Structure formats: C-alpha cells, structure tokens
Amino acid sequence: NKILLLLILLNQLILGQDPPALELSIAEELKKYTREELQSPEGGSLNYCYRAPKKIEPGKKYPLLFFLHGAGGRGDDNTGQILDANGIEAFARQEIFSKHSSYVFAGQVPEGERWVNVAWNTLEHSMPPISNSMRMALAALDAFVDNKENQVDANRIYVMGLSMGGYGTWDAIQRRPEYFATAVPICGGGDKAMAPALVDIPLWIWHGDKDNSIQVSRSRDMDSAIKAAGGSPRYTEVQGRGHNVWLDVWAAGELWLWLFSQSIKY
C-alpha cells in the first residue's frame, strides 16, 4: 500500500498538487470502504471491498458501479484494486457517493491471475472459460445485490474496468448481456463473435491511439462489430494518449453523467 501511495504522490508532485493533502485524502477515503472475503463452495476465495452512498433513505434503491481493476491492483491486501490507476480519487472527485448516490463494488484478483485468461498482446481472442476471479467476483456481486440490507437498484448496475479490467468488462457483459445497465470498457478487448449479444446494452468504449500495451484495434474492432450487428456504442479514441487513457475517463464529466443516467428498461 505504501508503494502505491508513494507512486500516487509522485504523480501529484508532477502535476503540481499538494502531496500532504492528497495523502490525507486517500487515507481518509480508504477508511470509507468495507472489506470482505468470499469463500467459494467450488474452491478458492476472493477479496472484495465496497462503499455505500453517502446518504441512504429507507425504502429507496441506489445504483452500483462494479469496478474491475487493472494488473497493478492484483494482490491480497483488499486495497490495491481501488488504489489502482488512482480510481479511488477519481470516484471521490466525480462525487459518486454524494452527487450520484451510488455504491461501488470492487473485487481483487490474486497475484498472477487475470479477469480473463487471454494474452493482452493478441489482436483477437475467442471468449475462454470463465476465470476463477471473474466467477467469484460475479458470485460476490450477486450475493451483495441480493442482500436486502444493501439497497441496490438491480436495474442500475454498471460495470467499468481498465486494461486487464477492460478485458474483464467485455467478458462480464458477454457472459451477462442483460444484467448490466451499461458498461465502460477502458483499453481492453473482447470477443468480436459476441457482438450480436451486446447490441442492446449502452456502451462507452475508451482507448488511446498510442497505446503500446493493448492495441487500439482491440477497441476499434469491438466498436465496429457491435455497430455491424445493429448496436450503437459510443467510442472515444484519445489522440496522442498511450495506455493510461483512464486519465481522460476520470476527468470526463459527461461520461459520469451519462453513466448514472442509464437504467435497464423492460
């Protein structure tokens, strides 16, 4: 955790922001997350954490953001998944818990494992059998949503993920195309053959055109395949941006307004 915090502080120094204030902010934000562990009857366990809206009224339902971290968030501390790519600060800056009154739910992939068992440098892939981490994360999410003590609006469950989690976002909606109200895959890649199943879900895809870690064609191809199948995803390709296109996502106020306006309509 200390190494991650130091990296975040260094980034803020480069941006000319005040490190002590940021460190205090992150430390305070971390305290607001509840940490749990799922023991799977099929074997294995998964750490996850969540945070509730700032104010919850009796009888009212609230949206939930299912966040899938990148490779840097892997481990067993049940904290790295929200520190990864500074997501924790982005959620606070976008007032997810107050302005949008949302839950955030984030599982943590163990070191050496992945959300989706595919190589990140491939130009295409077919959806493989579900990974242990994805299987358990979805099981933990189901249990959380089904728990009546958590006032989650089942029609407003959103999924967002970056890099390794971008692959995970595509994987989650391919496996559950009618479960999520919307999805934001960030510099990831999916199975083009699954495009017909995704035409009805609102999508906003993000990728940097200079990404040397995950080829931009992965997002371009998914966008094209879904449109060819009759869907209408939104696609933002940030010119001159490398792999860290999540910085543009964190700052895109329009995206967050769009995201929390979505709801499954029957």
C-alpha positions in Angstrom: 0.0 0.0 0.0 2.8 2.4 0.9 4.5 1.9 -2.5 1.2 2.6 -4.3 0.6 5.7 -2.2 4.1 6.9 -3.0 3.5 6.4 -6.7 0.3 8.4 -6.5 2.1 11.2 -4.5 4.8 11.3 -7.1 2.2 11.7 -9.9 0.6 14.6 -7.9 4.0 16.3 -7.5 4.5 16.2 -11.2 1.0 17.8 -11.6 1.9 20.4 -9.1 -0.6 19.4 -6.5 -0.1 19.3 -2.7 1.1 15.8 -1.6 0.3 16.0 2.1 -3.3 17.0 1.4 -3.7 14.2 -1.2 -2.2 11.6 1.2 -4.6 12.6 3.9 -7.4 12.5 1.3 -6.6 9.0 0.2 -6.1 7.7 3.7 -9.5 9.1 4.7 -11.1 7.7 1.5 -9.7 4.2 2.2 -11.4 4.2 5.6 -14.8 4.6 4.0 -14.6 1.2 2.2 -15.7 -2.1 3.8 -13.6 -5.1 3.1 -14.9 -8.7 2.9 -13.8 -12.1 1.6 -15.8 -14.6 -0.4 -15.1 -18.3 0.2 -16.3 -20.1 -2.8 -18.0 -23.6 -2.4 -16.2 -24.5 -5.6 -12.9 -23.7 -4.1 -10.8 -20.6 -3.6 -11.5 -17.2 -2.2 -11.8 -13.6 -3.4 -11.2 -10.4 -1.6 -13.6 -7.6 -2.3 -14.4 -4.2 -1.0 -17.4 -1.8 -1.3 -18.7 1.6 -0.3 -22.2 2.7 0.1 -23.8 6.0 -0.9 -23.3 8.9 1.5 -26.9 9.0 2.4 -29.4 6.1 2.2 -33.1 6.6 2.7 -35.3 3.8 3.9 -37.1 2.0 1.0 -35.1 3.7 -1.7 -32.9 1.8 -4.2 -29.5 3.0 -5.4 -27.2 2.3 -8.4 -24.0 0.3 -8.1 -20.7 0.6 -10.0 -18.9 -2.8 -10.4 -15.3 -1.8 -10.9 -12.7 -4.1 -12.4 -9.1 -3.1 -11.7 -6.0 -3.4 -13.9 -2.9 -5.6 -13.4 -1.4 -3.2 -10.9 -4.3 -3.8 -8.4 -3.7 -7.5 -8.0 -2.7 -8.9 -4.7 -4.1 -9.9 -1.3 -4.4 -6.6 0.6 -8.0 -6.0 -0.4 -7.0 -2.4 -1.1 -4.9 -2.3 -4.3 -8.0 -2.8 -6.5 -9.3 0.7 -5.7 -5.8 2.4 -5.5 -5.0 1.0 -9.0 -4.7 3.8 -11.5 -5.9 6.2 -8.7 -9.5 5.1 -9.1 -10.2 5.9 -5.5 -9.5 9.6 -6.1 -11.4 9.6 -9.3 -14.5 8.2 -7.6 -14.3 10.9 -4.9 -13.7 13.8 -7.4 -16.7 12.7 -9.5 -18.8 12.6 -6.3 -20.0 9.1 -7.0 -21.2 8.6 -3.4 -22.9 12.0 -3.0 -24.0 13.6 -6.3 -24.7 10.2 -7.9 -25.6 8.3 -4.7 -24.0 5.1 -5.9 -22.5 2.0 -4.4 -19.0 1.0 -5.6 -18.1 -2.8 -5.5 -14.6 -4.0 -6.4 -13.1 -7.5 -6.3 -9.3 -8.1 -6.2 -7.6 -10.6 -8.5 -4.8 -12.6 -6.7 -1.3 -12.0 -7.9 -0.5 -13.9 -11.1 -4.2 -14.4 -12.1 -6.4 -12.4 -14.6 -10.0 -11.4 -15.1 -9.9 -13.1 -18.5 -7.4 -15.9 -19.3 -6.1 -14.4 -22.6 -2.8 -12.8 -23.6 -3.1 -9.0 -23.6 -0.9 -8.6 -26.7 -3.2 -10.6 -29.0 -5.1 -8.9 -31.8 -8.2 -11.0 -31.2 -9.5 -13.8 -29.0 -12.4 -16.2 -28.5 -14.1 -16.0 -25.1 -12.4 -18.6 -22.9 -14.0 -20.5 -20.0 -14.7 -18.1 -17.1 -11.7 -17.4 -14.9 -11.7 -18.1 -11.2 -11.5 -14.5 -10.4 -14.4 -13.5 -12.6 -16.5 -16.4 -11.4 -16.1 -15.4 -7.8 -16.4 -11.7 -8.4 -19.8 -12.2 -10.0 -20.8 -14.6 -7.2 -19.8 -12.0 -4.6 -21.7 -9.3 -6.6 -24.8 -11.4 -6.7 -24.7 -12.0 -3.0 -24.3 -8.3 -2.3 -27.1 -7.3 -4.6 -29.4 -10.0 -3.3 -28.8 -9.0 0.4 -31.8 -6.9 1.3 -29.7 -4.9 3.7 -28.0 -3.4 0.6 -30.5 -1.2 -1.2 -29.2 -1.8 -4.7 -31.3 -1.0 -7.8 -31.0 -4.1 -9.9 -31.9 -2.1 -13.0 -28.9 0.3 -12.5 -25.8 -2.0 -12.1 -22.9 -0.6 -14.2 -19.6 -2.2 -15.0 -16.3 -0.3 -15.7 -12.8 -1.6 -16.0 -9.4 -0.6 -17.2 -6.6 -2.5 -19.0 -6.8 -6.1 -17.6 -10.2 -4.9 -16.2 -11.1 -3.6 -19.7 -10.9 -7.2 -20.8 -12.9 -8.1 -17.7 -15.6 -5.6 -18.6 -16.0 -7.1 -22.0 -16.0 -10.6 -20.5 -18.7 -9.7 -17.9 -21.1 -8.2 -20.4 -20.6 -11.1 -22.9 -21.5 -13.5 -20.1 -24.3 -11.4 -18.7 -25.6 -9.2 -21.6 -28.9 -8.5 -19.9 -27.6 -8.0 -16.3 -25.7 -4.6 -16.6 -27.4 -1.4 -17.4 -24.3 -0.1 -19.1 -20.6 -0.8 -19.5 -17.4 1.3 -19.9 -14.5 -0.8 -21.2 -11.3 1.1 -21.0 -8.3 0.0 -23.2 -9.4 -3.6 -23.2 -10.6 -6.2 -25.8 -13.4 -8.7 -26.3 -14.7 -11.5 -28.5 -16.0 -10.0 -31.7 -18.2 -13.0 -32.3 -20.2 -12.0 -29.2 -21.1 -8.6 -30.7 -24.8 -9.6 -31.6 -25.4 -10.2 -27.8 -24.3 -6.7 -27.0 -26.3 -4.5 -29.3 -28.9 -3.5 -26.7 -26.5 -2.5 -23.9 -25.4 1.1 -23.8 -21.6 1.2 -24.1 -18.9 3.9 -24.0 -15.6 2.4 -25.2 -12.3 4.2 -24.5 -8.8 3.7 -25.9 -5.7 5.8 -26.6 -4.4 5.7 -30.2 -0.8 5.4 -29.0 -1.4 2.5 -26.6 1.6 0.2 -26.8 0.4 -2.3 -24.2 -3.0 -3.2 -25.6 -3.5 -2.5 -29.3 -6.1 0.2 -30.1 -7.5 -2.2 -32.7 -9.0 -4.3 -29.8 -11.4 -1.5 -29.0 -11.9 -0.4 -32.7 -12.8 -3.9 -33.7 -15.4 -4.3 -30.9 -16.9 -1.0 -31.8 -17.2 -1.9 -35.5 -18.5 -5.4 -34.8 -21.3 -4.2 -32.5 -22.3 -1.5 -35.0 -22.3 -4.0 -37.8 -24.6 -6.2 -35.6 -27.0 -3.3 -35.2 -25.8 -1.7 -32.0 -24.8 1.9 -31.4 -21.9 2.1 -28.9 -20.1 5.3 -28.1 -16.4 5.2 -28.8 -13.8 7.7 -27.7 -10.3 7.2 -29.1 -8.0 9.8 -27.5 -5.4 11.1 -29.9 -1.8 11.1 -28.6 -2.7 9.1 -25.5 -0.9 5.9 -24.5 -2.1 3.1 -22.3 -3.2 5.4 -19.5 -6.4 6.6 -21.2 -8.2 6.2 -17.9 -6.9 9.7 -17.0 -9.3 11.0 -19.7 -12.1 8.9 -18.4 -11.6 10.1 -14.8 -11.8 13.7 -16.0 -14.8 13.3 -18.4 -17.7 14.8 -16.6 -20.1 14.0 -19.5 -19.2 10.3 -19.1 -20.2 10.1 -15.5 -23.5 12.0 -16.1 -24.2 9.6 -19.0 -23.3 6.5 -16.9 -25.6 7.2 -14.0 -28.5 8.2 -16.2 -28.7 4.6 -17.6 -31.2 2.1 -16.5 -32.5 -1.2 -17.8 -35.9 -0.8 -19.4 -38.1 -3.8 -19.9 
